[in-house]
Amino acid sequence: MLTAASGWETTTLEEFVVVGIAARTSNARETTADGIIGRQWQRFMRDGVLAKIPGKADARILAVYTDYASDKDGEYTFLLGAKVAVGAAIPEGLELRKIPAGRYAVFTSERGPVAKVVPETWKRIWATPLDRAYRADFEVYDERAADPQNAQVAICVGLK
């Protein structure tokens, strides 16, 4: 449970589905000029992808890390999109991923520039001894992230 010392809490979630744009990457690749996460965000905003997703459950943007090859050091699929109603149509060019039911550790970033606070929160996650499932993790961009220069983001990490 949430304590001042831990800085995170656990929650149990039901399965849900996310539709968006997806690409394979790795944390090692993201530290180079070949990183795709920044380019995926640019494409998502430039092409108005959120508006093209039918049956959205809410206005939040979800950044999903799934299809892990192994752990934080292996490849994974990064999907940027929105939670949708089960059975929603999937437009051409978009992909669907299921977020499995289960326990998740929820970390909340500091408030600040999104390009700074999100990587800092992931570093905090990697330094925290968690029994991670490596099935699906996701970042939640809600009204607290409306201003990318003063954003706060929740990151949900799947647990075994």
PAMIKE-623653 format. One line per field, with one value per residue: residue number from 1; chain; x, z, y of N, C-alpha, C, O in turn. Coordinates in pm, 1 decimal, decimal comma. Layout:
N
i c(NUM | ...)
ch c(A | ...)
n.xx c(X | ...)
n.zz c(Z | ...)
n.yy c(Y | ...)
ca.xx c(X | ...)
ca.zz c(Z | ...)
ca.yy c(Y | ...)
c.xx c(X | ...)
c.zz c(Z | ...)
c.yy c(Y | ...)
o.xx c(X | ...)
o.zz c(Z | ...)
o.yy c(Y | ...)
! end
This chain:
160
i c(1 | 2 | 3 | 4 | 5 | 6 | 7 | 8 | 9 | 10 | 11 | 12 | 13 | 14 | 15 | 16 | 17 | 18 | 19 | 20 | 21 | 22 | 23 | 24 | 25 | 26 | 27 | 28 | 29 | 30 | 31 | 32 | 33 | 34 | 35 | 36 | 37 | 38 | 39 | 40 | 41 | 42 | 43 | 44 | 45 | 46 | 47 | 48 | 49 | 50 | 51 | 52 | 53 | 54 | 55 | 56 | 57 | 58 | 59 | 60 | 61 | 62 | 63 | 64 | 65 | 66 | 67 | 68 | 69 | 70 | 71 | 72 | 73 | 74 | 75 | 76 | 77 | 78 | 79 | 80 | 81 | 82 | 83 | 84 | 85 | 86 | 87 | 88 | 89 | 90 | 91 | 92 | 93 | 94 | 95 | 96 | 97 | 98 | 99 | 100 | 101 | 102 | 103 | 104 | 105 | 106 | 107 | 108 | 109 | 110 | 111 | 112 | 113 | 114 | 115 | 116 | 117 | 118 | 119 | 120 | 121 | 122 | 123 | 124 | 125 | 126 | 127 | 128 | 129 | 130 | 131 | 132 | 133 | 134 | 135 | 136 | 137 | 138 | 139 | 140 | 141 | 142 | 143 | 144 | 145 | 146 | 147 | 148 | 149 | 150 | 151 | 152 | 153 | 154 | 155 | 156 | 157 | 158 | 159 | 160)
ch c(A | A | A | A | A | A | A | A | A | A | A | A | A | A | A | A | A | A | A | A | A | A | A | A | A | A | A | A | A | A | A | A | A | A | A | A | A | A | A | A | A | A | A | A | A | A | A | A | A | A | A | A | A | A | A | A | A | A | A | A | A | A | A | A | A | A | A | A | A | A | A | A | A | A | A | A | A | A | A | A | A | A | A | A | A | A | A | A | A | A | A | A | A | A | A | A | A | A | A | A | A | A | A | A | A | A | A | A | A | A | A | A | A | A | A | A | A | A | A | A | A | A | A | A | A | A | A | A | A | A | A | A | A | A | A | A | A | A | A | A | A | A | A | A | A | A | A | A | A | A | A | A | A | A | A | A | A | A | A | A)
n.xx c(82,4 | 27,2 | 283,9 | 466,7 | 734,7 | 762,5 | 641,7 | 466,6 | 174,9 | -38,6 | -274,2 | -565,0 | -661,3 | -915,0 | -924,7 | -859,0 | -881,1 | -664,7 | -631,6 | -422,6 | -122,7 | 161,0 | 495,2 | 804,2 | 1065,2 | 1344,2 | 1479,9 | 1752,5 | 1777,1 | 1627,1 | 1796,9 | 1952,2 | 2001,4 | 1828,6 | 1595,8 | 1247,7 | 1025,3 | 989,0 | 948,5 | 713,5 | 534,6 | 540,8 | 428,7 | 176,5 | 60,1 | 84,2 | -60,5 | -311,3 | -403,3 | -548,0 | -806,4 | -891,6 | -952,2 | -1207,7 | -1483,1 | -1371,6 | -1305,0 | -1258,5 | -1099,8 | -831,1 | -483,9 | -298,7 | 14,2 | 150,7 | 344,5 | 430,4 | 418,4 | 668,9 | 1000,7 | 1165,5 | 1269,3 | 1320,4 | 1542,3 | 1509,8 | 1350,8 | 1037,6 | 691,3 | 580,1 | 295,0 | 86,2 | -202,1 | -553,1 | -782,6 | -1043,0 | -1387,7 | -1483,8 | -1491,1 | -1489,8 | -1441,0 | -1142,2 | -953,9 | -787,4 | -435,1 | -406,4 | -352,6 | -450,6 | -419,7 | -440,7 | -471,4 | -381,2 | -587,1 | -513,3 | -268,1 | -121,6 | 152,0 | 141,8 | 294,3 | 347,0 | 449,1 | 674,2 | 582,6 | 630,8 | 828,4 | 725,6 | 909,3 | 1112,5 | 1009,5 | 885,0 | 1092,8 | 1249,1 | 1073,9 | 1053,4 | 1317,6 | 1310,1 | 1125,1 | 1270,2 | 1466,0 | 1331,0 | 1255,4 | 1057,1 | 822,6 | 794,9 | 568,8 | 607,6 | 423,5 | 238,7 | 272,1 | 188,9 | 159,9 | -27,6 | -182,5 | -356,0 | -583,7 | -396,8 | -172,0 | -210,7 | -70,8 | 227,1 | 463,6 | 433,7 | 358,5 | 202,6 | 226,2 | 86,4 | 225,5 | 172,4 | 266,3 | 281,9 | 238,6 | 351,8)
n.zz c(0,0 | -30,8 | 93,7 | 257,5 | 238,7 | 33,6 | -198,7 | -385,3 | -479,3 | -464,3 | -688,3 | -805,0 | -1122,2 | -1371,6 | -1679,7 | -1978,5 | -2300,1 | -2537,5 | -2806,4 | -3067,8 | -3210,0 | -3283,2 | -3216,1 | -3223,8 | -2981,2 | -2757,8 | -2429,6 | -2445,5 | -2713,1 | -2696,9 | -2574,5 | -2769,3 | -3083,6 | -3249,1 | -3116,3 | -3079,2 | -2935,0 | -2888,2 | -3153,8 | -3208,9 | -3040,7 | -3164,6 | -3415,9 | -3329,3 | -3227,9 | -3449,1 | -3653,3 | -3546,0 | -3407,9 | -3177,1 | -3217,5 | -3417,6 | -3306,4 | -3247,3 | -3013,7 | -2765,8 | -2418,3 | -2245,0 | -2213,2 | -2178,7 | -2265,9 | -2328,8 | -2283,1 | -2369,3 | -2268,5 | -2384,3 | -2483,6 | -2407,5 | -2467,1 | -2275,8 | -2009,6 | -1854,8 | -2006,0 | -2255,5 | -2586,8 | -2654,9 | -2723,7 | -2793,9 | -2749,5 | -2835,4 | -2743,7 | -2673,9 | -2419,8 | -2503,0 | -2564,6 | -2530,2 | -2824,7 | -2995,3 | -3314,5 | -3507,1 | -3662,8 | -3984,7 | -3980,3 | -3711,2 | -3394,4 | -3158,8 | -2814,1 | -2534,6 | -2195,3 | -1927,9 | -1658,9 | -1315,0 | -1050,9 | -1002,4 | -962,3 | -884,3 | -978,0 | -927,1 | -1108,2 | -1046,9 | -1077,1 | -1379,1 | -1679,3 | -1925,1 | -2067,6 | -1890,9 | -1634,4 | -1677,7 | -1767,0 | -1529,7 | -1342,9 | -1439,5 | -1389,8 | -1112,8 | -1078,2 | -1185,2 | -991,7 | -774,6 | -578,4 | -724,6 | -796,6 | -1093,4 | -1365,9 | -1640,3 | -1852,5 | -1924,0 | -1899,2 | -1826,5 | -1904,7 | -1786,7 | -1924,6 | -1827,2 | -1731,1 | -1568,3 | -1719,5 | -1920,1 | -1980,2 | -2127,1 | -2029,4 | -1761,1 | -1635,6 | -1480,0 | -1439,3 | -1422,6 | -1371,6 | -1436,4 | -1330,4 | -1409,7 | -1186,3 | -1056,8)
n.yy c(-119,1 | 235,1 | 430,2 | 690,7 | 641,5 | 451,3 | 553,1 | 453,9 | 263,5 | -29,2 | -177,1 | -350,4 | -449,3 | -493,6 | -681,7 | -496,4 | -329,6 | -169,8 | 52,1 | 162,8 | 312,3 | 112,8 | -11,8 | -196,6 | -192,8 | -128,7 | -74,2 | -19,5 | 65,0 | 297,0 | 475,0 | 573,5 | 753,5 | 621,8 | 567,9 | 499,1 | 582,2 | 862,3 | 943,3 | 803,7 | 938,7 | 1190,5 | 1125,5 | 1034,2 | 1270,0 | 1449,5 | 1318,0 | 1306,6 | 1077,1 | 996,8 | 1098,1 | 930,5 | 689,3 | 472,8 | 432,6 | 506,0 | 474,5 | 680,6 | 1006,9 | 977,3 | 928,4 | 640,3 | 492,7 | 203,6 | -73,4 | -377,7 | -729,2 | -832,6 | -946,3 | -1049,5 | -915,9 | -593,3 | -544,6 | -656,4 | -666,1 | -497,5 | -422,0 | -101,9 | 75,5 | 337,0 | 489,3 | 457,7 | 349,1 | 130,2 | 35,9 | -303,8 | -492,4 | -278,3 | -126,0 | -165,0 | 61,6 | 69,1 | 45,8 | 78,6 | -87,5 | -344,7 | -416,2 | -631,5 | -555,1 | -733,1 | -862,6 | -812,9 | -757,6 | -439,3 | -218,2 | 118,6 | 405,0 | 748,1 | 1023,3 | 1302,0 | 1649,8 | 1822,2 | 1889,0 | 1661,5 | 1504,0 | 1484,6 | 1401,6 | 1151,5 | 962,9 | 980,7 | 869,0 | 606,5 | 525,8 | 523,1 | 317,5 | 97,4 | 81,2 | -8,1 | -287,6 | -503,5 | -764,4 | -816,5 | -878,5 | -853,8 | -852,7 | -654,3 | -309,1 | 30,8 | 381,7 | 656,8 | 925,4 | 1179,4 | 1443,7 | 1566,8 | 1575,5 | 1754,0 | 1988,6 | 1967,4 | 2071,0 | 2091,2 | 1845,2 | 1558,4 | 1215,9 | 889,9 | 570,7 | 238,3 | -74,2 | -405,5 | -678,0 | -997,6)
ca.xx c(0,0 | 99,6 | 346,8 | 554,2 | 866,8 | 765,6 | 606,7 | 380,6 | 67,4 | -82,3 | -415,6 | -604,5 | -736,4 | -979,0 | -869,9 | -914,3 | -811,8 | -614,9 | -608,6 | -334,7 | -11,1 | 256,6 | 625,2 | 896,5 | 1184,5 | 1405,3 | 1533,4 | 1884,2 | 1755,6 | 1572,6 | 1905,2 | 2026,7 | 1928,5 | 1732,3 | 1480,3 | 1120,7 | 916,2 | 968,8 | 890,8 | 574,8 | 458,3 | 527,4 | 331,7 | 47,0 | 6,5 | 78,2 | -163,9 | -439,6 | -441,4 | -649,9 | -937,4 | -925,2 | -981,3 | -1350,7 | -1524,0 | -1284,7 | -1369,0 | -1239,6 | -1012,7 | -690,6 | -389,8 | -221,8 | 136,7 | 156,1 | 464,5 | 378,7 | 486,7 | 808,9 | 1081,2 | 1221,0 | 1249,8 | 1345,5 | 1656,6 | 1475,0 | 1260,0 | 896,6 | 607,8 | 533,0 | 170,2 | 35,8 | -341,9 | -657,7 | -866,5 | -1166,5 | -1489,0 | -1462,8 | -1564,7 | -1478,0 | -1374,4 | -1001,9 | -926,9 | -665,5 | -315,3 | -401,0 | -344,0 | -516,0 | -350,5 | -512,9 | -400,7 | -439,1 | -631,5 | -412,5 | -216,7 | -30,2 | 211,6 | 114,4 | 389,3 | 307,5 | 566,9 | 677,0 | 523,6 | 734,2 | 828,8 | 699,2 | 1031,3 | 1200,1 | 949,1 | 854,7 | 1214,0 | 1287,8 | 986,4 | 1096,1 | 1441,3 | 1266,4 | 1063,5 | 1375,9 | 1543,0 | 1242,6 | 1244,3 | 920,3 | 810,0 | 725,3 | 516,2 | 653,0 | 316,9 | 193,3 | 287,2 | 137,2 | 160,1 | -158,8 | -177,4 | -491,1 | -587,9 | -274,2 | -66,3 | -258,3 | 39,4 | 345,9 | 574,3 | 403,0 | 275,4 | 216,6 | 186,1 | 83,4 | 280,8 | 121,6 | 359,2 | 221,7 | 307,0 | 318,4)
ca.zz c(0,0 | -41,3 | 212,8 | 221,7 | 206,6 | -91,2 | -311,2 | -481,4 | -420,3 | -550,9 | -721,1 | -887,2 | -1238,2 | -1461,5 | -1815,4 | -2071,4 | -2428,5 | -2583,6 | -2950,7 | -3102,9 | -3300,0 | -3211,4 | -3276,0 | -3136,1 | -2939,2 | -2634,0 | -2350,9 | -2499,4 | -2835,6 | -2660,9 | -2529,8 | -2888,9 | -3180,2 | -3317,1 | -3030,3 | -3152,2 | -2852,1 | -2920,4 | -3289,5 | -3200,2 | -2983,2 | -3269,5 | -3513,6 | -3261,6 | -3222,3 | -3584,7 | -3733,4 | -3475,7 | -3388,7 | -3072,7 | -3276,8 | -3510,6 | -3231,0 | -3213,3 | -2892,3 | -2652,2 | -2287,3 | -2181,0 | -2289,3 | -2143,8 | -2357,1 | -2262,2 | -2347,2 | -2321,6 | -2293,0 | -2378,8 | -2569,5 | -2364,5 | -2504,2 | -2151,9 | -1897,8 | -1893,7 | -2097,1 | -2385,5 | -2671,8 | -2619,6 | -2811,3 | -2736,6 | -2815,3 | -2789,8 | -2785,0 | -2575,5 | -2376,3 | -2581,9 | -2527,7 | -2590,6 | -2949,6 | -3078,1 | -3443,3 | -3510,9 | -3794,6 | -4053,2 | -3934,1 | -3565,4 | -3336,4 | -3029,9 | -2716,1 | -2409,3 | -2069,5 | -1847,6 | -1521,9 | -1216,5 | -959,6 | -1061,2 | -878,3 | -947,0 | -942,6 | -977,3 | -1133,5 | -999,1 | -1176,5 | -1454,9 | -1822,9 | -1941,9 | -2114,3 | -1773,5 | -1521,6 | -1710,2 | -1751,2 | -1387,9 | -1273,3 | -1479,1 | -1316,1 | -976,6 | -1087,6 | -1203,4 | -867,5 | -671,2 | -588,2 | -754,2 | -863,1 | -1214,6 | -1452,7 | -1777,9 | -1949,2 | -1971,1 | -1813,3 | -1903,4 | -1852,5 | -1800,7 | -1949,2 | -1807,9 | -1721,8 | -1501,6 | -1820,5 | -2029,1 | -2012,4 | -2129,6 | -1956,4 | -1617,9 | -1635,0 | -1381,7 | -1508,0 | -1344,7 | -1442,9 | -1377,4 | -1359,8 | -1380,2 | -1086,4 | -1057,2)
ca.yy c(0,0 | 360,7 | 486,7 | 803,0 | 588,9 | 374,1 | 638,9 | 385,0 | 184,0 | -138,3 | -180,6 | -464,9 | -402,5 | -588,8 | -676,8 | -397,9 | -326,2 | -41,2 | 59,6 | 273,7 | 282,5 | 28,5 | -41,2 | -270,4 | -120,1 | -177,2 | 36,8 | 13,1 | 143,5 | 428,0 | 562,8 | 614,1 | 837,1 | 535,7 | 544,5 | 519,2 | 632,5 | 1003,8 | 952,7 | 757,8 | 1050,1 | 1292,5 | 1074,1 | 1029,2 | 1406,5 | 1506,2 | 1251,5 | 1307,2 | 936,6 | 982,3 | 1125,6 | 822,7 | 567,2 | 467,6 | 362,5 | 535,7 | 467,4 | 810,4 | 1098,0 | 955,8 | 863,6 | 536,1 | 445,6 | 65,0 | -153,8 | -514,6 | -826,8 | -833,9 | -1061,8 | -1105,7 | -824,2 | -454,6 | -539,0 | -714,1 | -588,6 | -492,3 | -340,1 | 24,3 | 112,6 | 466,0 | 492,1 | 482,9 | 237,8 | 127,2 | -61,8 | -435,2 | -506,9 | -157,8 | -146,7 | -124,5 | 119,1 | 27,3 | 114,6 | 76,6 | -221,0 | -366,1 | -499,3 | -654,3 | -534,6 | -840,5 | -840,2 | -849,3 | -655,6 | -342,1 | -114,5 | 248,0 | 509,7 | 879,7 | 1106,4 | 1440,2 | 1739,7 | 1891,8 | 1855,6 | 1518,5 | 1437,7 | 1469,2 | 1329,7 | 1011,4 | 880,2 | 976,4 | 773,7 | 471,8 | 494,1 | 489,6 | 183,8 | -2,2 | 72,1 | -61,1 | -434,0 | -547,1 | -894,2 | -774,8 | -984,3 | -830,4 | -882,5 | -523,2 | -192,4 | 143,5 | 517,8 | 719,9 | 1069,6 | 1231,7 | 1590,3 | 1613,8 | 1584,0 | 1840,5 | 2079,1 | 1882,3 | 2133,6 | 2082,2 | 1724,2 | 1451,5 | 1093,1 | 765,7 | 455,7 | 114,3 | -182,1 | -535,2 | -761,0 | -1141,3)
c.xx c(86,6 | 155,3 | 436,0 | 690,9 | 870,7 | 732,9 | 522,3 | 275,8 | 34,7 | -232,3 | -440,7 | -694,6 | -800,7 | -913,0 | -936,5 | -830,6 | -778,1 | -591,5 | -520,6 | -229,3 | 97,0 | 385,3 | 710,2 | 1017,2 | 1244,1 | 1456,9 | 1671,5 | 1870,2 | 1708,5 | 1678,8 | 1989,9 | 1941,2 | 1824,0 | 1608,7 | 1350,6 | 1010,8 | 887,4 | 904,4 | 745,0 | 485,8 | 436,1 | 422,2 | 190,2 | -18,4 | -15,0 | -39,4 | -300,8 | -492,6 | -553,0 | -790,2 | -984,6 | -962,9 | -1128,7 | -1375,2 | -1435,1 | -1364,1 | -1361,7 | -1139,3 | -864,2 | -612,8 | -312,6 | -100,6 | 164,4 | 287,8 | 420,9 | 458,6 | 636,5 | 878,7 | 1137,9 | 1185,9 | 1280,8 | 1461,0 | 1626,9 | 1385,3 | 1117,5 | 823,2 | 563,5 | 410,3 | 118,5 | -106,6 | -436,5 | -729,5 | -996,9 | -1262,6 | -1458,0 | -1549,6 | -1559,5 | -1403,5 | -1230,7 | -972,7 | -795,4 | -549,0 | -302,0 | -400,0 | -412,8 | -426,0 | -438,7 | -419,1 | -461,7 | -485,1 | -518,4 | -374,1 | -114,6 | 23,9 | 191,4 | 211,0 | 339,3 | 432,5 | 560,5 | 606,0 | 637,5 | 724,5 | 818,6 | 825,1 | 1131,9 | 1136,9 | 917,8 | 980,8 | 1261,9 | 1203,2 | 1022,1 | 1225,2 | 1407,8 | 1204,0 | 1170,9 | 1457,7 | 1461,4 | 1232,6 | 1097,3 | 924,6 | 727,7 | 683,8 | 570,7 | 552,0 | 265,0 | 214,3 | 232,5 | 145,4 | 23,9 | -139,6 | -320,5 | -484,5 | -463,5 | -158,3 | -106,6 | -152,1 | 168,6 | 466,8 | 554,0 | 310,2 | 303,9 | 154,1 | 185,0 | 140,8 | 241,3 | 208,8 | 297,5 | 305,9 | 264,9 | 219,1)
c.zz c(0,0 | 94,2 | 167,6 | 178,8 | 70,1 | -213,3 | -417,2 | -404,9 | -514,1 | -572,1 | -802,2 | -998,4 | -1311,3 | -1598,6 | -1894,5 | -2198,4 | -2466,9 | -2733,4 | -2978,4 | -3203,0 | -3220,2 | -3290,5 | -3174,2 | -3103,9 | -2817,5 | -2557,3 | -2400,9 | -2625,1 | -2801,5 | -2608,5 | -2646,7 | -2977,5 | -3256,0 | -3232,9 | -3102,7 | -3068,0 | -2880,8 | -3056,4 | -3289,9 | -3142,3 | -3088,2 | -3372,0 | -3455,7 | -3262,3 | -3362,9 | -3664,8 | -3664,5 | -3448,0 | -3285,3 | -3129,6 | -3369,7 | -3439,7 | -3192,3 | -3080,2 | -2772,5 | -2521,8 | -2214,2 | -2263,7 | -2263,2 | -2259,3 | -2274,6 | -2346,9 | -2287,1 | -2362,5 | -2276,4 | -2473,4 | -2537,3 | -2411,8 | -2379,4 | -2033,8 | -1945,5 | -1992,1 | -2235,9 | -2466,1 | -2618,4 | -2725,4 | -2732,7 | -2816,8 | -2751,5 | -2837,8 | -2672,0 | -2541,6 | -2454,6 | -2524,9 | -2598,0 | -2716,0 | -3038,6 | -3207,6 | -3434,3 | -3650,6 | -3852,7 | -4004,0 | -3782,9 | -3516,0 | -3201,5 | -2942,1 | -2593,2 | -2292,8 | -1972,7 | -1709,3 | -1428,5 | -1127,7 | -1030,8 | -952,2 | -953,1 | -889,8 | -1001,7 | -991,0 | -1053,8 | -1105,1 | -1245,0 | -1601,5 | -1840,8 | -1984,4 | -2001,4 | -1668,5 | -1552,5 | -1701,7 | -1605,7 | -1311,1 | -1311,5 | -1407,7 | -1172,5 | -974,4 | -1097,2 | -1076,4 | -752,6 | -686,0 | -601,2 | -817,8 | -989,9 | -1301,6 | -1594,8 | -1879,9 | -2008,9 | -1861,3 | -1893,7 | -1826,7 | -1882,4 | -1811,0 | -1943,3 | -1796,5 | -1652,5 | -1599,5 | -1937,6 | -2073,7 | -2009,5 | -2057,6 | -1805,1 | -1595,9 | -1514,4 | -1444,0 | -1409,4 | -1431,4 | -1365,9 | -1424,7 | -1315,8 | -1285,4 | -1100,4 | -948,6)
c.yy c(125,3 | 401,6 | 600,3 | 751,7 | 520,7 | 458,9 | 570,5 | 306,2 | 69,4 | -128,2 | -306,6 | -412,8 | -518,9 | -576,7 | -564,7 | -396,6 | -182,0 | -51,1 | 180,6 | 232,4 | 210,4 | 11,1 | -116,3 | -182,5 | -189,9 | -56,6 | 77,7 | 99,9 | 285,2 | 524,1 | 611,6 | 704,7 | 755,9 | 506,1 | 578,1 | 583,2 | 779,3 | 1022,5 | 905,7 | 868,4 | 1158,8 | 1250,6 | 1076,6 | 1167,7 | 1464,3 | 1449,4 | 1247,6 | 1168,1 | 921,5 | 1001,2 | 1013,1 | 692,8 | 567,5 | 396,8 | 387,4 | 532,8 | 601,2 | 891,1 | 1074,8 | 894,0 | 761,5 | 500,3 | 307,8 | -0,4 | -298,5 | -604,5 | -831,5 | -961,6 | -1128,7 | -1014,9 | -682,7 | -441,1 | -594,6 | -621,1 | -596,8 | -412,1 | -218,1 | 64,7 | 241,2 | 479,7 | 524,1 | 353,4 | 245,8 | 23,5 | -193,9 | -444,3 | -384,2 | -192,0 | -97,6 | -70,4 | 67,6 | 111,8 | 119,6 | -67,6 | -224,2 | -451,6 | -510,9 | -626,6 | -636,0 | -794,6 | -879,1 | -733,7 | -567,8 | -250,1 | 16,6 | 351,1 | 640,5 | 964,5 | 1236,0 | 1523,2 | 1814,8 | 1857,0 | 1704,3 | 1443,2 | 1417,2 | 1377,6 | 1183,3 | 924,4 | 871,3 | 875,2 | 631,1 | 433,0 | 454,7 | 349,5 | 76,5 | -21,7 | 13,4 | -212,2 | -477,4 | -685,0 | -870,2 | -892,7 | -974,8 | -881,5 | -753,7 | -420,2 | -75,9 | 274,0 | 578,8 | 871,2 | 1121,7 | 1384,3 | 1647,0 | 1631,0 | 1674,0 | 1940,2 | 1998,3 | 1941,8 | 2127,8 | 1962,9 | 1636,4 | 1327,5 | 977,2 | 654,2 | 329,3 | -1,6 | -314,2 | -618,4 | -907,5 | -1170,2)
o.xx c(206,2 | 84,1 | 476,4 | 755,7 | 970,5 | 790,6 | 507,5 | 285,9 | 75,3 | -306,6 | -348,4 | -791,7 | -747,1 | -852,6 | -1056,3 | -722,5 | -850,1 | -537,9 | -540,4 | -243,1 | 121,5 | 386,3 | 691,1 | 1065,2 | 1199,3 | 1475,3 | 1705,1 | 1943,6 | 1745,4 | 1652,8 | 2088,2 | 1823,9 | 1738,0 | 1524,5 | 1344,8 | 912,9 | 771,2 | 816,4 | 662,2 | 374,1 | 326,2 | 336,9 | 95,4 | -136,7 | -120,3 | -109,0 | -395,8 | -612,2 | -643,7 | -882,4 | -1104,0 | -1001,5 | -1171,7 | -1296,8 | -1422,9 | -1476,5 | -1447,6 | -1098,8 | -780,1 | -667,1 | -266,7 | -111,9 | 197,2 | 335,3 | 379,2 | 555,0 | 720,2 | 824,2 | 1156,3 | 1084,8 | 1268,8 | 1476,1 | 1710,0 | 1348,7 | 1081,5 | 884,8 | 515,8 | 419,1 | 108,6 | -131,7 | -406,5 | -736,7 | -1054,4 | -1223,9 | -1411,4 | -1667,3 | -1618,3 | -1314,1 | -1200,8 | -967,1 | -704,6 | -561,3 | -197,9 | -441,6 | -431,4 | -364,0 | -503,2 | -303,5 | -579,7 | -430,0 | -438,0 | -436,7 | -32,4 | -48,9 | 220,7 | 209,9 | 293,6 | 511,8 | 456,1 | 572,7 | 728,9 | 623,8 | 893,6 | 845,7 | 1226,6 | 1202,5 | 923,4 | 977,5 | 1310,0 | 1254,1 | 1021,4 | 1240,6 | 1469,4 | 1226,6 | 1164,8 | 1513,2 | 1515,6 | 1204,0 | 1024,3 | 1021,3 | 608,1 | 754,1 | 579,7 | 587,9 | 248,5 | 178,5 | 229,5 | 139,0 | -33,4 | -88,1 | -396,3 | -390,7 | -428,0 | -57,7 | -43,1 | -143,9 | 216,2 | 562,5 | 646,5 | 199,1 | 412,1 | 42,4 | 272,2 | 109,0 | 271,8 | 223,3 | 264,8 | 427,6 | 156,1 | 177,7)
o.zz c(28,2 | 194,5 | 51,5 | 92,6 | -1,3 | -320,2 | -527,6 | -284,0 | -630,3 | -487,4 | -861,1 | -973,0 | -1312,8 | -1630,2 | -1879,5 | -2203,4 | -2434,7 | -2782,0 | -2920,7 | -3272,1 | -3104,0 | -3413,4 | -3053,5 | -3188,9 | -2779,1 | -2614,4 | -2399,3 | -2641,4 | -2868,8 | -2599,1 | -2626,6 | -2949,2 | -3321,7 | -3274,3 | -3178,9 | -3123,0 | -2896,2 | -3073,2 | -3362,4 | -3189,7 | -3099,8 | -3410,3 | -3523,7 | -3293,3 | -3391,5 | -3735,0 | -3719,1 | -3462,4 | -3304,8 | -3093,6 | -3397,3 | -3505,2 | -3113,7 | -3039,4 | -2685,7 | -2515,6 | -2131,7 | -2371,8 | -2319,4 | -2339,4 | -2164,4 | -2467,8 | -2169,0 | -2474,9 | -2167,8 | -2535,6 | -2627,6 | -2398,9 | -2377,0 | -1966,6 | -2064,7 | -2055,3 | -2325,9 | -2420,9 | -2546,6 | -2806,5 | -2619,8 | -2937,7 | -2629,2 | -2958,3 | -2585,1 | -2622,5 | -2470,8 | -2447,7 | -2712,0 | -2713,7 | -3146,8 | -3208,6 | -3363,5 | -3746,6 | -3779,6 | -3987,7 | -3731,3 | -3587,4 | -3137,3 | -2988,9 | -2551,9 | -2292,0 | -1939,1 | -1651,0 | -1459,3 | -1128,1 | -1108,8 | -861,6 | -1072,4 | -770,2 | -1116,0 | -897,6 | -1000,9 | -1211,8 | -1179,3 | -1645,3 | -1779,4 | -1941,5 | -2016,1 | -1618,7 | -1462,8 | -1635,2 | -1562,9 | -1224,6 | -1225,8 | -1368,6 | -1116,7 | -881,2 | -1026,4 | -1054,9 | -645,0 | -795,3 | -502,5 | -886,3 | -994,5 | -1309,9 | -1663,8 | -1979,5 | -2130,5 | -1745,5 | -2016,6 | -1703,9 | -1988,9 | -1719,7 | -2039,6 | -1846,3 | -1675,2 | -1566,4 | -2043,0 | -2192,0 | -1901,6 | -2028,1 | -1729,1 | -1544,9 | -1455,7 | -1495,5 | -1323,0 | -1549,9 | -1247,5 | -1544,8 | -1198,5 | -1300,7 | -1149,5 | -931,7)
o.yy c(119,1 | 406,8 | 605,3 | 811,2 | 530,6 | 438,4 | 622,8 | 285,1 | 70,2 | -78,6 | -362,9 | -341,5 | -629,7 | -474,2 | -540,6 | -455,3 | -87,4 | -150,7 | 287,5 | 131,5 | 242,7 | 18,0 | -101,9 | -107,4 | -297,8 | 50,8 | 196,1 | 197,4 | 381,4 | 644,0 | 682,9 | 728,9 | 814,6 | 426,5 | 674,6 | 633,5 | 816,7 | 1106,9 | 960,9 | 889,2 | 1213,0 | 1330,6 | 1115,9 | 1181,3 | 1521,2 | 1522,8 | 1191,3 | 1142,6 | 840,7 | 927,9 | 1001,7 | 596,0 | 651,9 | 311,1 | 301,0 | 582,4 | 632,2 | 848,2 | 1145,0 | 818,0 | 791,4 | 480,0 | 296,2 | 15,4 | -338,8 | -560,0 | -834,0 | -1071,2 | -1250,4 | -1035,4 | -654,4 | -336,5 | -581,9 | -512,6 | -690,1 | -342,9 | -229,0 | 86,0 | 252,0 | 481,8 | 605,9 | 260,9 | 353,4 | -64,2 | -194,9 | -408,3 | -384,4 | -276,6 | -1,4 | -147,2 | 27,9 | 233,2 | 160,2 | -158,8 | -120,8 | -547,1 | -414,4 | -668,9 | -626,6 | -701,2 | -967,2 | -627,7 | -615,8 | -209,5 | 25,0 | 380,6 | 642,8 | 976,3 | 1273,8 | 1471,8 | 1864,7 | 1801,3 | 1628,5 | 1329,7 | 1339,9 | 1286,1 | 1099,2 | 820,9 | 766,3 | 803,9 | 542,7 | 317,2 | 363,8 | 272,3 | -24,0 | -129,4 | -12,1 | -261,0 | -486,3 | -718,4 | -899,1 | -993,4 | -1076,4 | -944,3 | -743,6 | -442,2 | -82,1 | 277,9 | 556,3 | 935,8 | 1110,7 | 1446,6 | 1762,7 | 1693,8 | 1670,4 | 1973,1 | 1963,4 | 1870,1 | 2156,4 | 1977,0 | 1639,4 | 1332,9 | 967,4 | 644,1 | 314,7 | -24,2 | -332,3 | -628,7 | -937,4 | -1285,0)
! end
